[in-house]
Amino acid sequence: MSYQLSGCADTLFCNLPFIERARRIAAAGLLVEFWGWHDRDVESLAADTNIKIGTMIGNVVYRNGGCMVHPDGVADWIKGVEDCLPIAKTLEVRQLILIAGTLDENGHGNHPIAEHPATRWITAYKALCQVAEIAEKHDLTYNLEPLNIKRDHPGYSLPRFEDAVRLLEQVGSPRIRILMDIYHTQIQEGNVVEAIRNHHDMIGYVHVADVPGRHEPGTGEINYSCVASELQAVGYTGIVGLEAYPAETDEAAIEAFRSVFAG
């Protein structure tokens, strides 16, 4: 195996307090990842030497976090990135997830989007260039995540993997990569293996869940053995994270995930 595995504390062991979720994931031999850090016991996470954080969201998503796709939202969006820096430093996180704009409590995009496509993309380009400078200064890597708007995140401004590729090609920074969420990509546009094959050099992190249901590999239509083989074939060496809601038990979900990606 040429990559590390992680598990998401926002989808696994959800019946437990947050810090216990992280401990259970770490005890299973996985890096821990999570979404927002507000109202989370960051000090306990940092103090537990058995917990190694793979990634966390690196900008403010569920509060006044602005967006990168409207001129009126960029200042708040950059401030949201900067507000996460002390948390990342405390937890010794070097890889961060970047979301294009804020989401509401249902995961729906609730950020402004510039009406004219040229304004939208030029604004996003300039905003990401600012994040690239922040990343360089703090020795971080950000992984920009497309989210599907067909089912889970209507109103989100970056649903297509291909659009993220074209945008980051223009930004041209090795500090800004793409978080390829296989679940979101399959729902929104399909052609997952082709996307990996053609744009693997842009992928900095991978998320895994099956379709439909957003459960662990083997519960739906995605041929995850093929996906894992393609990641190996293209020489992917980053982290593959289980961001899925277990179909039955958390332990069984982790084992199904590990059997595909660590086998």
N, C-alpha and C positions, 0 to 999 in steps of 0.2 A: 504494500500500500504506500502511495506517495503523498497522501494528504492526511490531515488530522480531521477528527470528527468532533462535532459539538452537539449539544442539545439545548433547546429553548426553554427557559424557566417560565415562560408565559403560556406554554402549551402543554408542558409535561408536569405531572404531579400537582395539578392545579387544586387539589383538595387540601394541600399543605400550605403552611405559611411560606412566604417567598424564600426566606433564607434556607428553609428545609428543602424546598424544591432544588435550590442550587446545590445543596449538599448531596442530595440523592443522585443528581445528574453527575456530579464530580465522582461520587463513589462508583458509578457505572463506568468510569474511565473516560468520560467525555469532558471536553471544554464546556463552559457554561456561557450561554448568551441570553440576553433579555432585551426588552423594548425600552420603555421609558424608565428613568431613574428617580423621578419625583415620587415621594412617599415610599421609597424603598430603603431598606437598612444598608446603606452603602458601607458604613463603618464595619458592620459584621461581615459583609462580603470581603472587605479588604483584610480583615483580621484573620480569616480562615485560610490558612496556607494550603489547604487541600483543594481549594476552589481556584481554578484558573479561568479567567474570562476570555472567551474567544472574540466576542464582539458585543456591542450595544448600539442603540440608536444614538447618533452623534449630533443631532439637532433637536430642538424642542418641537414635538409633534402634536401633542394633545392640548397645548395651551396657546398663548399668543406667539406662535412660532413663525408667522409670515410664510413666504413662499419664494421660489426662485423664478417664477414664470409671470410675474406682474411687477412693474417698477415700484408700485406702492408697497409691495410685500418684501422686497429684498433686504431692507435695513433690519427688520425684525427677524428675518431668516438667518442672516449673518450673526445677529446677536444670539439667536438660538444655538448656533454652532459654537460660538464662543462660551456660552453658559455651560456647555457640556464638557469643556476642556478640563476644568479641575476634577470632575468626576472620573474622566478617563485617566488622568494622571494618578489619582488615588488608587484606582483599580488596576493600574499598569496595563491598560488596554491600548493596543497599537492600531487595531483595525476597528473602524466605526462605520455604522450604517447611515446613509444619507437619504432622507426622504424629501421629495420635491416640494411638499407643502403640508400644512396641517390637516389632520383628520378629526372627525367628530367621534363621539363615544361609540358609534356604530361602525367606525372604520371608513366612513364615507369622506371623500375629499370636501373640505369646506373652505378652501383657500381661493383667492381671486386668480383668474387666468386671463392674461391679456387677450383681447378680442382678435387682434391681427396676428397671424402666425409669425411674421417677421419680428414684431415686438416681443412676442413670447420667447422665441428662440434666441434672439440677441440678448435679452435680459437674462435668460438662463445661462448662456455662455459667459457673460460678465460675472454673474454671481458665482459660478463654479470656478472661474479663474481666481476669485477672492478666496474661496475655500482651498484651492491648490496652494496659495501662498501661506494660509494658516497651517495646512498640513506640512508644508516644508519647514516652517518655523518650529513646529512641535514634533516633528518626526513621526507623523501619522499617515495612515492611508484611509481614505473614505471610499465606501462602496455604495454607489447610487443605485437605488432599487426601483425598477418599474413594478407597478402593482396593477392587477387586472381590474378593469372597470365593468366587465360584463357580469360579474357576480358579487365580488367582495368589496370593492372600493369605488363605486360610482362617484364621479366628480373629481377623481384624482387626475393630475395633469400629465403624468408620464406612464402610460399603460404599456407601451411597446418597447421590447428589448432593442429592436432595430433603431428606434429613435434615440435611445440612450447611447448606442454605439456611435451613431453619426455625431451626436453632440459632443461626446468625450473625445472623439477623434480630433475635433476642432480645438478643444481645450488643450489637448496634447500633454497632459501631466501624468506621469506614472503614479502620482499620489491620489488620483481619482480614477477608480475602476468601477466595474458594474457588479452589483450583487445579482447573480442570476438565480431567481427563484423559479425552480422547475414547475411548481404548481401554478404560479401566476402566468408563466410563459405558455404553458400548455392550454390554459383556459383562454387566454387573450389571442394567441396567434398560432400555437402549435409549432411544428418543425423544430423541436427541442434539440435533437441531435445535430441537425444541420447548423443551428445557431451556435452550438458548442464548437463544431468543426470549423466554422468560418470565422468566429470571433473569440476564440479561446484566449487570445492575447489580451483581451479587454476585461476578462472575468477575474475578479479578485476574491469572490466568496460565492458559495453555492448554498441555496436552501432547498430542502427536500420535503415534499408531501405528495400524496397521490390524489388523483382526480377520478371520480368525484369524492366528496366527503372530507378532504384535507386530512386524511389519516396517513399512517405509516406506509412505506413501500410494500407492494404486494396486495393492497386492498382495493386497487382501482385499475385504471386502463393504462397507466404509464409503464413501459418496459424499463424498470430501473436497472436491471442487469445490463441492458444495452447502454443506458446513460452512464453507468459506472465505467463500463468498458471504454466508452468514448472519452470520458475524462482522463482515463489512464492513457489512452492512445495519443491524446494531444499534449500529454505531459503536465496536466494540471497539478499543482503542488500546494494549493491553498487549503482552506477549511471547507468541509462539507457539513452543513448543519441540519439536524432534524428539527424542523419547525412545523410539527404536525400534531393534531389532536388524536390521541390513541383510540383505535377502534374498540379495544377492550381494556387491557391493562397497560400501564406505563412501561412496565418491565418487558412485556411482549413487544411493544412498539419499538423500544430501544434495541431489542434483540433482532427484530426483523430488519431494522435499519443497519445494524452492525453486520448482519449476515450478507447484505448486498455490498456495502462499501468498505468492509474490512476483511472480506472473505478472500 
